[in-house]
Amino acid sequence: MNWTEQEYADYLKRTGKAPEPEKKKPKYNNNRVVVDGINFDSQLEADKYLDLKLQLRMGTIAGFCRQPEFILIEGLGLTKPETYRADFVVFHNDGTFEIIDTKGMQTEVFRIKHKQFKQKFPRLELKIEGRDDG
């Protein structure tokens, strides 16, 4: 009996012998994590979220928000605007704030967007936190 590849795959599925599909390895070795029902791109970002939640409960910060988006280049007509999305904005008790991005690895795309961010918003500081940063 000669089966096609598809017929053999169907047979394996029906009999419960089909191999598990290989999970695709993340591009930058990050592990996606779910905390409080929120999907995070990395464990580093999830850890920062938990740290900020604790600081908020302790009263050491006034608040924070996730994934603030900044327009770097306006869109024209059918062209979408070029945007940058940070991980967090933290609002301090003294009325100041800081923009935080957690990075295990700085990609070339990030470096370009970071330069555009500094050019468009020279008065705003983007704090980049990695695994070894505080």
N, C-alpha and C positions, 0 to 999 in steps of 0.2 A: 504494500500500500504506500503510495507516494503522497505525502501531505505538503501543502504549501506552507511557507513560514507562518502565515496568518492562521491557517487551520491548526497547526501545531500549538501556537500560542493560545488559541481558543480552547484547545483540549487541555492544556496545562491549567488554564483558569478554571475550567469546569471541574477538574479533578482536585483542585486546591494545591497543585504542585508548582504553580507559577512562582518564579523567583520575585522577591521584592524589588521594585524599581530602585535603582541607585539614587540616593539623595545627592542633589547637586551641591558641591562644596561652595560656600560663600566666597565671593570674589576677593575679599580682603581678610579672610580668616576670622571674620566677626561671627558671633553667634546671636541670632535674633532671639529676643527674650520677651516674654509677656509678664507684666507686673500690673496688678490692679486692673486687669482687662485691657491694658494699653500695650500695643506692640512697639518694642524698641529695636533699633537697628543693631545694637550691641549691648553686651553686658556692662560695658563702661557707661553708656548712656543711662541704662536702667539703674546702676549704682548711684549715679549723680542724682537721678530723680528721687531715689529713696533718701539720699542725704538731704536734699532740699525739703522733702516732706518732713523729715525729722527737725530740721532747722526751723521750719514754719511752726511746727507744734511747740517747739521750745521757745518761740518768740524771738529768735535771733535774726530773722528776716521778716519783712512785711508780706511777702508773697512771691510767687513766680508763675511764669506761664511757659508752656511747651511750644516749640516749633514756630517762633515768630518769623514772619516772612518779610523780607526787605526787597523792594524793587530796585534793581541795579541799573537797568536800561528799560525805558518806557517802551511799550509795544506800539507799533504803528499799523493801523488798518488791520489786516489779517495776521500780522506778526505778533506773537505772544511776547509779553515782557520777559526780560531776563531777570530771574529772581535768585535770592539766596535765602535759604532757610536754616537758621541757627537751631541749636537744640533747646536752649532756655534763655529767658530773660529773668533775672533775679532782681526783685525790688527790695532795697535795704530799708531799715527803719529810719535812717537819716534822710530819706527822700531820694537818694541816689539809686542808680541801677547799673547792672552789668549784663552784657550779652555773652553767653557762654556756648562754646561748641566743644563737644568731646570727640577726640580723634585718637584712634590707635595708630593711624597712618595718614599722613597728609598727601593726598593725590595731587596730580598736576591740575585737574579741574578745580579742586579746592583752592590751590595756590592762586589760580587766575581769579576765581570769584572773591578770594580774600583781598587781592589787590583792587578789584573793582569796588568792593565794599569800602575799603579805606579811602578810595578816591571820591566816591559818592557821599560818604558819611565821615568826613575827616574828624569830627568831634566825638564820634562814638568809638569806643574801644571794644574789639572783639577778643575775648579771652579764650584761648585754646587750651583745653585740659586734656592731657594724655594719661596713661596708666600711672606714670611716675610723678605727675604733677599734683598739686594740692588744690 
